[in-house]
Amino acid sequence: MQIKWAIITTALAVGLIVACGDGSDDGPRPEAGDTAIPATATTVSTPTPAATPTAAPQPTPTPTTLPKVVVAPSPTAVTDKDGQKIPLFLTFGWKTDFTKHSIPLSEIMRGGPPRDGIPPIDDPKFISVSDAPDHLVDHEPVVTFESNGEAKAYPVSILMWHEIVNDEVGGLPISLTYCPLCNTAIVFDRRVGDRVLDFGTSGNLRNSDLIMWDRQTESWWQQITGEAIVGELTGTQLTFLPANMISWIDFKESFPDGQVLSRNTGHVRDYDRPPYTGYDSIDSKPFLYFGPLDDRLPAMERIVGIDVGETAVAYPFSMFQSVPVVNDRVDSQDVVIFYAPETRSAFQGRAEYEDNVVGSTSVFDPNLDGEKLTFEPRDGAIVDSKTGSEWNIFGQAVSGPLSGQSLRPVIHANHFWFAWRVFYPDTEVRAAELFGG
């Protein structure tokens, strides 16, 4: 398949300005061959000489004071507290305190579009699930979040063009973020101390991952880690909130009273055509990433990433075809991973959805009312081995003795392997063989 994402990304980042002269002139000029005397003249009169005028006395010139011209100084590089020069391309137009940073600024690079050139959605509009538009495809991916009884779905086809949605769900102010270059869908509580921050896209990347900025302090934040890496709030950590990337049909069946993000975003975008078509091919190379690759898995393999305490673990999506339910423990946390096989890739247009199955996952704490449950696939369903109750991808018991009960979600990631590995370098990779696959 011809990969078009690099061309499209470049087109998004480039603006063309053409300045043209107006072609104006000072007036008509004689054509070649013209003479100074009209051709009709036959006689030339000799004028009578005039008297020579007496020159009038000229006043002595008074010195004139010219206005003072102030030349603006050329911009100079900012130097931080350690004497490190900060590149002008980073600082121009920003009020950020660049003397504060937790990472080498040399690791930051331009992504192409300027600040908020990929526009965040600050006033999201929603449609009820019961009135959902026809353009939503059953197995297309949506990022889901639930708080205080309110459930919302955000189609990835919209997130690819905007990357950040500043929203409030169940009274909780959140920023739902998505970096398509890393396939990182992460939800944060956007409260820091007594302030509620609003986030935008800085136009910069680090290790191919989105760098966000907040409008209150203009600090810069690494999306994957949720940490402020440059500016006044350097070192501040945002709170991760549990979210899933699940198929639309799973969401609408589980949350019939839920809402879905509308395409009425205030921006004109072709939400049927992703800007990075085909980028998630397993044979693709990471874009704008120049670090080492860990060959334990293909760079573009989707993984379930879990980070607990001092332990980070990655489960490749390829293992779930043989082991659709995984019972495990990461550090001090018991986990169970559910896999739904039919979710499609968001990196294809509408016509290709049916041919690009990638699946989706969710992660939960298997302990319920003080008792640890063990889960298994059975006849295409997920059941707990103790009661035989059936559970859906959202960790809800939908039938059996435990019907109506819900498991507590565990924060996890569905990143591309290269993106998870660069931020969690000591990650263990767990294979299907460990779980009977």
C-alpha positions as CSV (number, residue, x, y, z in Angstrom):
1,M,0.0,0.0,0.0
2,Q,1.3,3.4,-0.9
3,I,2.1,5.4,2.3
4,K,0.8,8.9,1.9
5,W,1.1,10.2,5.5
6,A,4.4,12.0,5.1
7,I,3.2,14.0,2.1
8,I,0.0,14.9,3.8
9,T,1.8,15.9,7.1
10,T,4.2,18.1,5.1
11,A,1.3,19.8,3.3
12,L,-0.4,20.6,6.6
13,A,2.8,22.3,7.9
14,V,3.6,24.5,4.9
15,G,2.1,27.9,4.0
16,L,2.8,29.6,0.8
17,I,3.0,33.4,0.5
18,V,3.7,35.0,-2.9
19,A,4.6,38.7,-3.1
20,C,4.3,40.4,-6.5
21,G,5.3,43.8,-7.8
22,D,2.5,46.0,-9.1
23,G,4.3,46.8,-12.4
24,S,3.6,50.6,-12.0
25,D,5.5,53.2,-14.0
26,D,6.4,56.9,-13.7
27,G,4.6,57.9,-17.0
28,P,4.8,57.5,-20.7
29,R,8.2,57.3,-22.4
30,P,9.0,58.2,-26.1
31,E,9.0,55.3,-28.5
32,A,12.2,54.6,-30.4
33,G,12.7,57.0,-33.3
34,D,10.8,59.9,-31.7
35,T,12.4,63.4,-32.2
36,A,12.4,66.4,-29.9
37,I,10.8,68.7,-32.5
38,P,7.4,67.9,-34.0
39,A,7.6,66.9,-37.6
40,T,5.0,69.7,-38.6
41,A,7.4,72.6,-37.6
42,T,8.7,74.5,-40.7
43,T,10.1,77.7,-39.2
44,V,12.1,78.2,-36.0
45,S,12.0,81.8,-34.5
46,T,15.0,83.1,-32.6
47,P,13.8,84.7,-29.3
48,T,14.9,88.1,-28.1
49,P,17.4,87.7,-25.3
50,A,16.0,88.5,-22.0
51,A,17.8,90.8,-19.4
52,T,20.0,88.9,-17.0
53,P,18.2,89.0,-13.6
54,T,20.1,90.1,-10.5
55,A,20.6,87.3,-8.1
56,A,18.7,87.7,-4.8
57,P,20.7,87.3,-1.6
58,Q,20.5,83.8,-0.2
59,P,19.9,83.4,3.6
60,T,22.6,81.5,5.5
61,P,21.3,78.0,6.0
62,T,20.4,77.0,9.5
63,P,21.5,73.5,10.6
64,T,18.6,71.1,10.8
65,T,18.4,68.4,13.5
66,L,17.5,65.1,11.9
67,P,15.1,62.8,13.8
68,K,16.9,60.1,15.8
69,V,16.6,56.7,14.3
70,V,16.3,53.9,16.8
71,V,17.4,50.5,15.5
72,A,15.9,47.5,17.3
73,P,18.5,45.1,18.6
74,S,18.9,41.8,16.9
75,P,17.3,39.0,18.9
76,T,19.8,37.0,20.9
77,A,19.6,33.5,22.2
78,V,18.3,33.1,25.8
79,T,20.6,31.4,28.2
80,D,19.3,29.3,31.0
81,K,20.6,29.0,34.6
82,D,23.1,26.4,33.5
83,G,24.5,28.5,30.7
84,Q,22.8,26.5,28.0
85,K,21.7,28.6,25.0
86,I,18.1,28.2,24.1
87,P,17.5,28.1,20.3
88,L,15.6,31.2,19.0
89,F,13.2,29.0,17.0
90,L,11.9,27.7,20.4
91,T,11.6,31.0,22.2
92,F,10.2,33.3,19.5
93,G,6.7,34.6,20.3
94,W,6.5,32.7,23.6
95,K,6.2,34.1,27.2
96,T,7.4,30.8,28.5
97,D,10.1,30.9,31.2
98,F,12.8,29.0,29.3
99,T,15.3,29.2,32.1
100,K,13.3,26.4,33.7
101,H,13.3,23.0,32.1
102,S,13.7,19.3,33.1
103,I,15.0,17.9,29.8
104,P,17.7,19.0,27.4
105,L,16.1,21.6,25.1
106,S,18.1,20.1,22.2
107,E,15.6,17.1,22.3
108,I,12.7,19.4,21.2
109,M,12.1,19.8,17.5
110,R,9.5,21.5,15.4
111,G,6.7,19.3,14.1
112,G,5.7,21.6,11.2
113,P,2.5,23.5,12.1
114,P,2.9,26.5,14.4
115,R,1.4,26.9,17.9
116,D,-2.2,25.7,17.7
117,G,-1.8,25.3,13.9
118,I,-3.4,21.9,14.8
119,P,-6.4,23.6,16.6
120,P,-7.6,22.2,19.9
121,I,-11.3,22.0,20.5
122,D,-12.2,24.3,23.3
123,D,-16.0,24.4,23.0
124,P,-16.9,20.8,22.1
125,K,-20.4,20.0,20.9
126,F,-22.0,16.6,21.6
127,I,-24.8,14.5,20.1
128,S,-26.7,11.9,22.1
129,V,-26.1,8.3,21.2
130,S,-29.7,7.9,20.3
131,D,-29.4,10.7,17.7
132,A,-25.9,9.7,16.5
133,P,-25.2,10.6,12.8
134,D,-25.0,8.0,10.1
135,H,-21.3,8.8,9.3
136,L,-20.3,6.9,12.5
137,V,-19.2,3.3,11.5
138,D,-19.9,0.5,14.0
139,H,-16.3,-0.6,14.4
140,E,-14.5,2.7,14.1
141,P,-12.4,3.6,17.2
142,V,-13.5,6.1,19.7
143,V,-11.8,7.3,22.9
144,T,-14.2,6.9,25.8
145,F,-14.3,8.5,29.2
146,E,-16.8,8.3,32.1
147,S,-17.1,10.4,35.2
148,N,-19.9,10.8,37.8
149,G,-22.4,8.9,35.6
150,E,-21.7,10.9,32.4
151,A,-20.1,9.0,29.5
152,K,-18.7,10.5,26.4
153,A,-17.1,9.1,23.2
154,Y,-14.6,11.1,21.1
155,P,-14.1,9.6,17.5
156,V,-10.4,9.2,16.7
157,S,-11.2,10.5,13.2
158,I,-11.8,13.9,14.8
159,L,-9.0,13.7,17.3
160,M,-6.5,13.1,14.5
161,W,-7.2,16.6,13.2
162,H,-7.3,18.4,16.6
163,E,-5.3,16.3,19.1
164,I,-6.7,18.1,22.2
165,V,-10.2,18.5,23.5
166,N,-10.6,20.7,26.6
167,D,-13.9,19.5,28.2
168,E,-15.8,18.8,31.3
169,V,-17.4,15.4,32.1
170,G,-19.5,14.8,35.1
171,G,-18.3,18.1,36.6
172,L,-14.6,17.1,36.1
173,P,-12.5,19.4,33.9
174,I,-10.4,17.2,31.6
175,S,-8.2,17.4,28.6
176,L,-8.5,14.5,26.2
177,T,-5.3,14.3,24.2
178,Y,-4.3,12.3,21.2
179,C,-0.9,12.2,19.3
180,P,-1.4,10.3,16.0
181,L,2.3,9.9,15.5
182,C,2.5,7.7,18.6
183,N,-1.1,6.5,18.8
184,T,-1.3,7.9,22.3
185,A,-4.8,8.6,23.6
186,I,-4.5,10.0,27.2
187,V,-7.0,11.8,29.4
188,F,-5.8,14.2,32.1
189,D,-7.4,16.0,35.0
190,R,-6.5,19.6,34.0
191,R,-6.6,21.0,37.5
192,V,-3.3,22.1,38.9
193,G,-3.5,23.5,42.4
194,D,-6.3,26.1,42.4
195,R,-6.1,26.6,38.6
196,V,-7.9,24.9,35.8
197,L,-5.6,24.8,32.8
198,D,-6.5,25.0,29.1
199,F,-4.2,23.1,26.8
200,G,-3.1,23.6,23.2
201,T,-0.6,22.2,20.7
202,S,2.8,23.9,20.8
203,G,3.8,22.8,17.3
204,N,6.8,21.0,18.8
205,L,7.6,17.3,19.4
206,R,10.0,15.3,21.5
207,N,10.6,11.7,20.5
208,S,7.8,12.1,18.0
209,D,5.3,12.8,20.8
210,L,3.1,15.9,21.1
211,I,4.3,18.7,23.3
212,M,1.3,20.6,24.8
213,W,1.2,24.0,26.3
214,D,-1.1,25.6,28.8
215,R,-2.5,29.1,28.2
216,Q,-2.3,30.1,31.8
217,T,1.5,29.9,32.2
218,E,2.7,28.9,28.7
219,S,4.5,26.0,30.2
220,W,5.2,23.1,27.9
221,W,4.0,19.5,28.7
222,Q,5.1,16.1,27.4
223,Q,1.9,14.3,26.4
224,I,2.9,10.7,27.1
225,T,4.2,11.4,30.6
226,G,1.8,14.3,31.5
227,E,4.8,16.2,33.0
228,A,5.6,19.9,32.5
229,I,9.1,19.9,30.9
230,V,9.6,23.6,30.2
231,G,8.4,26.8,31.9
232,E,7.0,28.0,35.2
233,L,5.4,24.7,36.0
234,T,8.4,22.5,35.2
235,G,8.2,19.2,37.2
236,T,4.5,19.4,37.8
237,Q,2.6,16.2,37.0
238,L,-0.9,16.0,35.6
239,T,-3.2,13.3,37.0
240,F,-3.9,10.5,34.5
241,L,-7.5,9.4,34.2
242,P,-8.7,6.0,33.0
243,A,-9.9,5.9,29.4
244,N,-10.3,3.4,26.6
245,M,-9.9,3.3,22.8
246,I,-12.9,1.1,21.9
247,S,-15.2,0.6,18.9
248,W,-18.2,2.9,18.5
249,I,-20.6,0.0,18.6
250,D,-19.3,-1.2,22.0
251,F,-19.7,2.3,23.4
252,K,-23.2,2.9,22.1
253,E,-24.5,-0.6,23.3
254,S,-22.9,-0.1,26.8
255,F,-23.9,3.6,27.2
256,P,-27.2,4.2,25.4
257,D,-27.6,7.5,27.3
258,G,-24.1,8.6,26.4
259,Q,-22.9,11.3,24.1
260,V,-20.5,11.5,21.1
261,L,-18.4,14.4,20.0
262,S,-19.9,16.3,17.0
263,R,-18.1,17.2,13.9
264,N,-19.3,20.7,14.5
265,T,-15.9,21.8,15.7
266,G,-15.7,25.3,14.3
267,H,-13.1,24.1,11.8
268,V,-13.3,22.8,8.3
269,R,-11.7,19.4,8.1
270,D,-12.3,16.2,6.1
271,Y,-13.0,13.9,9.0
272,D,-13.6,11.0,6.6
273,R,-9.9,11.1,5.5
274,P,-7.1,10.7,8.0
275,P,-4.1,13.0,7.6
276,Y,-1.7,10.1,8.2
277,T,-3.1,7.5,5.9
278,G,-1.5,4.1,6.3
279,Y,1.0,5.4,8.9
280,D,0.2,2.5,11.3
281,S,1.3,-0.2,8.9
282,I,3.5,-2.7,10.9
283,D,6.3,-2.0,8.3
284,S,6.2,1.8,8.6
285,K,8.9,3.8,10.3
286,P,8.2,6.3,13.1
287,F,7.9,9.8,11.8
288,L,10.2,12.5,13.3
289,Y,11.8,10.0,15.6
290,F,15.5,9.6,15.4
291,G,16.3,7.6,18.5
292,P,17.2,3.9,18.8
293,L,14.6,1.2,18.2
294,D,14.1,-1.8,20.4
295,D,13.8,-4.8,18.2
296,R,12.0,-7.0,20.7
297,L,8.8,-5.8,18.9
298,P,8.2,-4.0,15.6
299,A,8.4,-0.2,16.1
300,M,4.7,0.2,15.1
301,E,3.3,-2.7,17.0
302,R,0.4,-1.6,19.2
303,I,0.9,-2.5,22.9
304,V,-0.9,-2.4,26.1
305,G,1.4,-0.5,28.4
306,I,1.0,-0.5,32.2
307,D,3.3,1.3,34.6
308,V,2.9,0.6,38.3
309,G,5.5,1.5,40.9
310,E,8.9,0.6,39.6
311,T,7.6,-1.8,36.9
312,A,6.6,-1.1,33.3
313,V,5.2,-3.9,31.2
314,A,4.1,-4.1,27.5
315,Y,1.8,-6.7,26.0
316,P,1.9,-6.7,22.2
317,F,-1.5,-6.7,20.5
318,S,-0.4,-9.6,18.4
319,M,-0.6,-11.9,21.4
320,F,-4.3,-11.2,22.0
321,Q,-5.4,-13.2,18.9
322,S,-4.5,-16.4,20.8
323,V,-5.0,-15.1,24.4
324,P,-8.0,-12.6,24.3
325,V,-8.1,-12.5,28.2
326,V,-4.9,-12.0,30.2
327,N,-4.8,-12.4,34.0
328,D,-1.5,-11.0,35.4
329,R,0.1,-8.9,38.1
330,V,2.3,-5.8,37.5
331,D,4.3,-4.8,40.6
332,S,1.7,-4.7,43.4
333,Q,-1.3,-4.4,41.0
334,D,-3.5,-7.3,39.9
335,V,-4.7,-6.8,36.3
336,V,-7.0,-8.4,33.8
337,I,-6.9,-7.4,30.1
338,F,-9.9,-7.8,27.9
339,Y,-9.5,-7.8,24.1
340,A,-12.2,-6.9,21.6
341,P,-11.1,-8.2,18.1
342,E,-13.2,-6.2,15.7
343,T,-12.1,-2.6,16.2
344,R,-10.8,-1.0,13.0
345,S,-7.7,1.2,12.4
346,A,-8.3,5.0,12.4
347,F,-5.4,5.4,10.0
348,Q,-7.6,4.5,7.0
349,G,-10.4,6.2,5.2
350,R,-14.0,5.1,5.4
351,A,-13.8,2.8,2.4
352,E,-11.0,0.8,4.0
353,Y,-12.4,0.4,7.5
354,E,-13.6,-3.2,6.9
355,D,-10.1,-4.4,5.9
356,N,-8.1,-2.9,8.7
357,V,-8.9,-4.8,11.9
358,V,-6.5,-4.0,14.8
359,G,-8.7,-4.8,17.9
360,S,-9.0,-2.8,21.1
361,T,-8.3,-3.5,24.8
362,S,-9.3,-2.5,28.3
363,V,-7.6,-3.1,31.6
364,F,-9.2,-3.7,35.1
365,D,-8.5,-4.6,38.6
366,P,-9.9,-8.1,39.0
367,N,-10.6,-7.7,42.7
368,L,-14.3,-7.2,43.5
369,D,-15.7,-6.9,47.0
370,G,-12.4,-8.1,48.5
371,E,-12.2,-11.2,46.3
372,K,-9.9,-11.7,43.3
373,L,-11.7,-13.0,40.2
374,T,-10.1,-14.9,37.4
375,F,-11.4,-14.4,33.9
376,E,-11.5,-16.5,30.7
377,P,-12.9,-16.5,27.2
378,R,-15.8,-18.8,26.7
379,D,-17.9,-19.2,23.5
380,G,-16.9,-15.7,22.3
381,A,-17.7,-14.1,25.6
382,I,-15.7,-13.1,28.7
383,V,-16.7,-14.8,31.9
384,D,-15.3,-15.1,35.4
385,S,-14.5,-18.7,36.3
386,K,-16.1,-18.5,39.8
387,T,-19.7,-17.4,39.0
388,G,-19.8,-17.7,35.2
389,S,-21.1,-14.2,34.9
390,E,-20.5,-12.5,31.5
391,W,-18.6,-9.3,31.3
392,N,-18.3,-6.7,28.5
393,I,-15.3,-4.7,27.3
394,F,-16.1,-1.9,29.8
395,G,-15.7,-4.3,32.8
396,Q,-19.4,-4.5,33.4
397,A,-21.1,-7.7,34.3
398,V,-24.0,-8.0,31.9
399,S,-25.5,-11.3,33.0
400,G,-25.1,-14.0,35.7
401,P,-24.9,-13.8,39.5
402,L,-22.7,-10.6,39.4
403,S,-24.9,-8.8,36.8
404,G,-24.8,-5.0,37.5
405,Q,-21.3,-5.1,39.1
406,S,-18.4,-3.2,37.6
407,L,-14.6,-3.6,37.8
408,R,-12.3,-0.7,38.6
409,P,-10.4,0.4,35.5
410,V,-6.6,0.5,35.5
411,I,-4.8,3.3,33.7
412,H,-3.0,1.9,30.7
413,A,-1.8,2.8,27.2
414,N,-2.3,1.6,23.7
415,H,0.7,3.3,22.2
416,F,2.9,2.2,19.3
417,W,5.8,0.2,20.8
418,F,8.6,2.7,19.9
419,A,6.7,5.5,21.7
420,W,6.1,3.5,24.9
421,R,9.7,2.2,24.9
422,V,11.4,5.5,24.6
423,F,9.6,6.9,27.7
424,Y,9.7,3.7,29.6
425,P,13.1,2.2,28.7
426,D,13.1,-0.5,31.3
427,T,9.8,-2.1,30.0
428,E,9.3,-5.8,30.3
429,V,7.7,-7.4,27.2
430,R,5.3,-10.3,28.1
431,A,4.5,-12.9,25.5
432,A,1.4,-15.1,24.9
433,E,3.4,-18.2,26.0
434,L,3.2,-16.9,29.6
435,F,-0.6,-17.1,29.5
436,G,-1.1,-20.4,27.7
437,G,-1.1,-18.9,24.2
